[in-house]
Structures are given as C-alpha cells and as structure tokens.
Amino acid sequence: MMPSATIPSPPLSPPPRDPALRLWVVLARAFDAVERRSRASIARFDLGTTEFGVLEVLYHKGRLPVCEVQRRILIESGSTTYVVDKLVRRGLVRRESSAGDRRQRPLALTARGRRLMGRIFPPHARTMRRAVAGLSPRQQRQALGLLRTLGLAAAGRPPEEETDDNP
C-alpha cells in the first residue's frame, strides 16, 4: 500500500505584503545569520557573546565604568555583574577601586585580557567582514545609516542622538 500524499493546508492568512512587516522578517533573518557567525567565531575561544562584548568594548575604549560598559553592550545590570565576575576570575578583567557607587567602579582589561583580545579580535573582525561581504562597502555604509535611523526611531529617540562612539 502506498502512503498517501500529504496535501499542504492553505495558510491561515496570505503572506504579508506590508513593507514594514516584510522588513521586520528580513531584518530578523539577516541578524540571525550574522549573529550565528559571530557566536561561532568567539565560541572557539571559550567565550560567550556577552563576555566577548565586555572584552571588546574595554579593548577598544579602554577603562570604563561598569554602567558605561553595560550601556554599550546592551545587557541588564544583573547580567553585567555575573559576566564581569566570570571575566575577573579568569584574569581577563579587573575592577579598579572607586569611592561610592559600585556601578561607577571602572573596569579595565588585565595584561592577559589585552593579549587575548590582541590575538582573537583580528580573526573575529575578518569573520564579521566576511559575514557582511554580501554588501559592497558602499551598501554597508548605506545600511549602517538606515539601520541607525531605524533603531533611533523605534526607540523613540531623535536622530540627533545618533553617535558613532560605539565599537
């Protein structure tokens, strides 16, 4: 007896033709594809995405208060403490002394952390360049501007808040 062919059921609603909804889907898929490459690149070094984010911002920006690191890599305050504690235990980051608010306490890479980032950041940067190589350099600049504008608008912030100070 031959198995019966499965007849696909019709979709509950037609695919969205609304450009905003299509943009959201395409944006999410593109982010997922690029993020998978990023995670694979840093996993080789026994680091998670957030750990790498902390190391990367300190590598590029130098000594920063905990709250500024948190703002730049977009993580919750409870997660920041956990991640920083792990990096301190591994000897990659140090907390510097500061009077007052613990969130203002500066973080810095240790010599070991600087050596690690000096070794792993260049191959990671190459991986990320390959991940976006489907766009020409001109298209990458255009996408950067459009996505910044989109992000600010979605967050309800005016375009003049746009800065280029993130890593």
PAZAPA-4460 file (N, C-alpha, C; in steps of 0.05 Angstrom, whole numbers, plus 32768, in hexadecimal, padded with zeros to 4 digits):
% residues 167
    n_x    n_y    n_z   ca_x   ca_y   ca_z    c_x    c_y    c_z   seq   type   mol
   8011   7FE9   8000   8000   8000   8000   8012   8019   8000     1      M     A
   800C   802C   7FEF   801C   8044   7FEC   8012   8058   8001     2      M     A
   8026   8066   800E   801D   807A   8021   800F   8091   8013     3      P     A
   7FFB   809B   8020   7FEC   80B0   8014   7FFD   80CA   8014     4      S     A
   7FFA   80D9   7FFF   8009   80F2   7FFD   7FFC   8106   8010     5      A     A
   800D   8115   801E   8003   812A   802F   7FFD   8142   801F     6      T     A
   7FE5   814C   8022   7FDD   8164   8014   7FE1   817B   8027     7      I     A
   7FF2   818E   801E   7FF7   81A5   8030   7FDD   81B5   8034     8      P     A
   7FDA   81BD   804D   7FC2   81CD   8053   7FC7   81EA   804A     9      S     A
   7FB2   81F8   8042   7FB7   8214   803A   7FBF   8224   8052    10      P     A
   7FCF   8239   804E   7FD6   824A   8065   7FBE   8258   8071    11      P     A
   7FC0   825D   808B   7FAA   826B   8098   7FA6   8287   808E    12      L     A
   7FBB   8293   8085   7FB8   82AE   8079   7FCE   82B0   8064    13      S     A
   7FCA   82C0   8050   7FDF   82C3   803C   7FF8   82CF   8047    14      P     A
   800F   82CA   803B   8028   82D7   8045   8025   82F5   8045    15      P     A
   8031   8302   8058   802E   831F   805A   803A   832D   8042    16      P     A
   802B   8340   8038   8035   8351   8022   803D   836C   802C    17      R     A
   8037   8370   8045   803E   838A   8052   805D   838C   8054    18      D     A
   8069   83A0   8048   8086   83A2   8049   8092   83A3   8065    19      P     A
   8084   83AE   8078   808E   83AF   8094   8091   8393   809F    20      A     A
   807C   8383   809A   807D   8367   80A5   8092   8357   8097    21      L     A
   8094   835A   807D   80A9   834C   806D   80C5   8354   8076    22      R     A
   80C8   836E   807B   80E2   8379   8085   80EA   836B   809F    23      L     A
   80D6   8369   80B1   80DB   835D   80CB   80E5   8340   80C8    24      W     A
   80D8   8331   80B7   80E0   8315   80B2   80FC   8313   80A6    25      V     A
   8101   8323   8092   811B   8323   8084   8131   832C   8097    26      V     A
   812B   8340   80A7   813F   834A   80BA   8145   8335   80CF    27      L     A
   8131   8328   80D9   8135   8313   80ED   8145   82FB   80E2    28      A     A
   813F   82F3   80C9   814E   82DD   80BD   816B   82E5   80B7    29      R     A
   816F   82FE   80AE   818B   8307   80A9   819A   8308   80C3    30      A     A
   818E   8313   80D8   819C   8314   80F2   81A3   82F8   80FC    31      F     A
   8190   82E6   80F9   8195   82CA   8102   81AD   82BE   80F4    32      D     A
   81AE   82C2   80D9   81C4   82B6   80CA   81DF   82C2   80D1    33      A     A
   81E0   82DC   80D5   81F9   82E9   80DC   8201   82E2   80F9    34      V     A
   81ED   82E2   810B   81F2   82DB   8127   81FC   82BF   812A    35      E     A
   81F2   82AC   811B   81FC   8290   811C   821A   828F   8116    36      R     A
   8222   829E   8102   823F   829F   80FB   824F   82AB   8111    37      R     A
   8245   82C0   811D   8253   82CD   8133   8256   82BA   814B    38      S     A
   8240   82AD   8153   8241   829A   8169   8255   8284   8164    39      R     A
   8255   8279   814B   8268   8263   8144   8284   826D   8146    40      A     A
   8289   8286   813D   82A4   8291   813D   82AF   8293   815A    41      S     A
   829F   829D   816C   82A9   82A2   8187   82A7   8289   8199    42      I     A
   8296   8276   8192   8294   825D   81A1   82AE   824D   81A1    43      A     A
   82BE   8250   818B   82D7   8243   8189   82EA   824A   81A0    44      R     A
   82E5   8261   81AC   82F6   826B   81C1   82EA   8268   81DD    45      F     A
   82D5   8257   81DE   82C8   8251   81F8   82BC   826B   8204    46      D     A
   82B0   827B   81F2   82A3   8294   81FB   8286   8294   81F1    47      L     A
   8274   829F   8201   8259   82A4   81F8   8258   82BF   81EB    48      G     A
   8241   82C5   81DF   823D   82DE   81D2   8240   82F6   81E5    49      T     A
   8234   82F4   81FC   8235   830B   820F   8252   830E   821A    50      T     A
   825F   82F8   8220   827B   82FA   822A   828C   8307   8215    51      E     A
   8289   82FF   81FC   8299   830B   81E7   8292   8328   81E4    52      F     A
   8278   832F   81E7   8270   834B   81E5   827E   835D   81FA    53      G     A
   827F   8353   8213   828D   8362   8228   82AB   8365   8221    54      V     A
   82B7   834F   8219   82D4   8351   8212   82D8   8364   81FA    55      L     A
   82C7   8362   81E6   82CA   8372   81CE   82C8   8390   81D4    56      E     A
   82B4   8397   81E4   82B0   83B4   81EA   82C8   83BF   81FA    57      V     A
   82D2   83AF   820D   82E9   83B8   821C   8303   83B8   820B    58      L     A
   8305   83A6   81F8   831C   83A5   81E6   831C   83BE   81D4    59      Y     A
   8305   83C6   81CB   8304   83DD   81B8   8301   83F8   81C6    60      H     A
   82F5   83F9   81DD   82EF   8412   81EB   8300   8417   8204    61      K     A
   830D   8402   820D   831E   8405   8225   830D   8404   823F    62      G     A
   8318   840D   8254   830C   840C   826F   82F0   841B   826E    63      R     A
   82DB   840D   8278   82C0   8418   8278   82B2   8410   8292    64      L     A
   82A0   8421   829B   828F   8418   82B2   827C   8401   82A9    65      P     A
   8275   83F1   82BD   8264   83DA   82B7   824B   83E2   82A9    66      V     A
   823E   83F8   82B2   8225   8401   82A5   8229   8409   8288    67      C     A
   8240   8413   8281   8245   841A   8265   824A   8401   8254    68      E     A
   8258   83EE   825F   825B   83D4   8251   8240   83C8   824C    69      V     A
   822F   83C8   8260   8214   83BD   825E   8204   83CB   8249    70      Q     A
   8205   83E6   8248   81F7   83F5   8234   8201   83EF   8217    71      R     A
   821A   83EC   8214   8226   83E8   81F9   8220   83CC   81EE    72      R     A
   821D   83B8   8200   8218   839D   81F5   81FC   8394   81FA    73      I     A
   81EB   83A6   8205   81CE   83A1   8207   81C7   8388   8217    74      L     A
   81D1   8386   8230   81CA   8370   8241   81BE   837B   825B    75      I     A
   81AE   836A   8268   81A2   8371   8282   81B6   8372   8298    76      E     A
   81B1   8383   82AC   81C5   8387   82C1   81CC   836D   82D0    77      S     A
   81B8   835C   82D6   81BE   8343   82E3   81D0   8331   82D3    78      G     A
   81CC   8331   82B9   81DD   8321   82A8   81FA   832C   82A7    79      S     A
   81FC   8346   82A8   8216   8353   82A7   8228   8349   82BD    80      T     A
   821D   8349   82D6   822C   8341   82ED   8236   8324   82E9    81      T     A
   8224   8312   82E1   822A   82F6   82DD   8241   82F3   82C8    82      Y     A
   823E   8300   82B2   8252   82FE   829C   826C   8309   82A5    83      V     A
   826C   8321   82B1   8285   832D   82BA   8292   831B   82CF    84      V     A
   8283   8310   82E1   828F   82FE   82F5   829D   82E7   82E8    85      D     A
   8291   82DB   82D3   829E   82C5   82C4   82B8   82CE   82B7    86      K     A
   82B8   82E6   82AB   82D0   82F0   829E   82E6   82F7   82B2    87      L     A
   82DE   8301   82C9   82F1   8307   82DE   82FE   82EC   82E8    88      V     A
   82ED   82D8   82ED   82F8   82BE   82F5   830B   82B2   82E1    89      R     A
   8306   82B7   82C7   8318   82AC   82B2   8331   82BE   82AF    90      R     A
   8333   82D4   82BD   834A   82E5   82BC   834B   82F6   82A3    91      G     A
   8334   82FB   8297   8333   830B   827E   832B   8328   8283    92      L     A
   831C   832D   8298   8313   8348   829F   8318   834D   82BC    93      V     A
   831D   8366   82C3   8320   836D   82DF   830D   8384   82E6    94      R     A
   8303   8384   82FE   82F3   839B   8309   8307   83AD   8316    95      R     A
   8305   83C6   830F   8317   83DA   831C   8308   83E7   8333    96      E     A
   8317   83F0   8347   830A   83FC   835E   82FE   8417   8358    97      S     A
   82E7   841C   8365   82D9   8435   8361   82C7   8439   8379    98      S     A
   82C6   8451   8383   82B5   8456   839A   8298   8459   8390    99      A     A
   8285   8450   83A0   8269   8454   839A   825C   843E   838A   100      G     A
   824B   8445   8378   823A   8434   8369   824A   841E   835A   101      D     A
   8243   8405   835F   8251   83EE   8353   824E   83EF   8334   102      R     A
   8237   83FA   832A   8233   83FB   830D   8246   840E   8300   103      R     A
   8252   8420   830F   8265   8433   8304   8282   8429   8306   104      Q     A
   8285   8411   8313   829F   8406   8316   82AB   83FE   82FB   105      R     A
   82C3   8408   82F4   82CE   8403   82DA   82D7   83E6   82D6   106      P     A
   82D4   83DD   82BE   82DE   83C3   82B5   82F4   83C7   82A2   107      L     A
   8307   83B5   82A1   831D   83B7   828E   8326   839B   8287   108      A     A
   8331   8398   826F   833D   837E   8268   8357   837B   8277   109      L     A
   835D   8362   827F   8377   835C   828A   838A   8358   8273   110      T     A
   83A3   8355   8279   83B7   834F   8263   83AF   8335   8255   111      A     A
   83A5   8322   8264   839C   8309   8257   8384   830D   8245   112      R     A
   8372   831E   824E   835A   8325   823E   8362   8333   8224   113      G     A
   8375   8346   8226   837F   8354   820E   838C   8341   81FB   114      R     A
   839C   832F   8205   83AA   831B   81F4   8395   830A   81E6   115      R     A
   8381   8301   81F5   836C   82F0   81E9   835E   82FF   81D3   116      L     A
   8355   8317   81D8   8346   8326   81C4   8358   832D   81AC   117      M     A
   8372   8332   81B1   8384   8337   819B   8387   831F   8189   118      G     A
   8383   8308   8195   8385   82EF   8185   836B   82E8   8178   119      R     A
   8354   82EC   8185   833B   82E2   817A   832B   82F6   816B   120      I     A
   832F   8310   8170   831F   8324   8162   8324   8324   8144   121      F     A
   833D   8324   813B   8341   8325   811E   8333   830F   810E   122      P     A
   8334   82F5   8117   8325   82E1   8108   8307   82E4   810A   123      P     A
   82FE   82EE   8121   82E1   82F3   8124   82D8   8309   8111   124      H     A
   82E8   831E   810F   82E2   8334   80FD   82E0   832A   80E0   125      A     A
   82F3   8318   80D9   82F2   830D   80BE   82D9   82FD   80B9   126      R     A
   82D1   82ED   80CD   82B8   82DE   80CC   82A0   82F0   80C8   127      T     A
   829F   8306   80D6   8289   8318   80D4   8289   8327   80B9   128      M     A
   82A1   832D   80AF   82A2   8339   8094   8297   8326   807F   129      R     A
   829F   830D   8082   8294   82F8   806F   8276   82F5   8072   130      R     A
   826C   82F8   808A   824F   82F4   808F   823F   830A   8081   131      A     A
   824A   8322   807E   823B   8337   8071   8245   833D   8055   132      V     A
   8256   832C   804A   8262   8330   8030   824E   832E   8019   133      A     A
   8236   8325   801F   8221   8325   800A   8219   8341   8002   134      G     A
   8221   8355   8011   821C   8371   800B   8237   837E   8004   135      L     A
   8237   838F   7FF0   824F   839E   7FE9   8255   83B1   8000   136      S     A
   826E   83BC   8001   8273   83D0   8016   8260   83E7   8016   137      P     A
   8258   83F0   7FFE   8245   8406   7FFC   822A   83FD   8007   138      R     A
   8221   83E5   8001   8207   83DB   800B   8209   83D8   802A   139      Q     A
   8220   83CF   8034   8223   83CC   8051   8220   83E7   805F   140      Q     A
   822C   83FC   8053   8229   8417   805F   820B   8420   805E   141      R     A
   81FE   841B   8048   81E2   8422   8045   81D1   8413   805A   142      Q     A
   81D6   83F9   805C   81C7   83E8   806F   81CC   83F2   808C   143      A     A
   81E5   83F9   8092   81EB   8404   80AC   81DB   841D   80B2   144      L     A
   81D9   842F   80A0   81C9   8447   80A4   81AC   8442   80A7   145      G     A
   81A1   8431   8096   8185   842A   8097   817E   841B   80B1   146      L     A
   818F   8409   80B9   8189   83F9   80D1   818C   840B   80EA   147      L     A
   819E   841D   80EA   81A0   8430   8101   8187   8441   8103   148      R     A
   817E   844B   80EC   8166   845B   80EC   814E   844B   80F6   149      T     A
   814C   8432   80EC   8136   8421   80F4   8137   841B   8112   150      L     A
   814F   8415   811C   8151   840F   8139   814A   8427   814A   151      G     A
   8153   843F   8143   814C   8456   8152   812E   845C   8152   152      L     A
   8123   845A   813A   8106   845F   8137   80F6   844A   8147   153      A     A
   80FE   8431   8146   80EF   841C   8155   80F2   8420   8173   154      A     A
   8108   842C   817C   810C   8431   8198   8100   844C   81A0   155      A     A
   80F4   845A   818D   80E7   8473   8193   80FB   848A   8199   156      G     A
   8113   8487   818E   8128   849B   8192   812C   84AB   8179   157      R     A
   8132   84C4   817C   8136   84D5   8164   8151   84CE   8156   158      P     A
   8152   84D2   813C   816A   84CC   812D   8183   84DA   8137   159      P     A
   8181   84F1   8143   8198   8500   814C   81A6   84F1   8164   160      E     A
   8199   84DD   816F   81A6   84CE   8185   81BA   84BA   8179   161      E     A
   81BA   84B7   815F   81CB   84A4   8152   81E8   84AA   8158   162      E     A
   81F7   8496   8160   8213   8499   8165   8222   8483   8156   163      T     A
   823B   8488   8152   824C   8474   8145   8261   846A   8159   164      D     A
   825B   846A   8173   826F   8464   8187   826E   8447   8190   165      D     A
   825D   8437   8184   825C   841B   818C   8270   840B   817D   166      N     A
   827A   83F5   8189   828D   83E5   817B   8281   83D7   8163   167      P     A
***
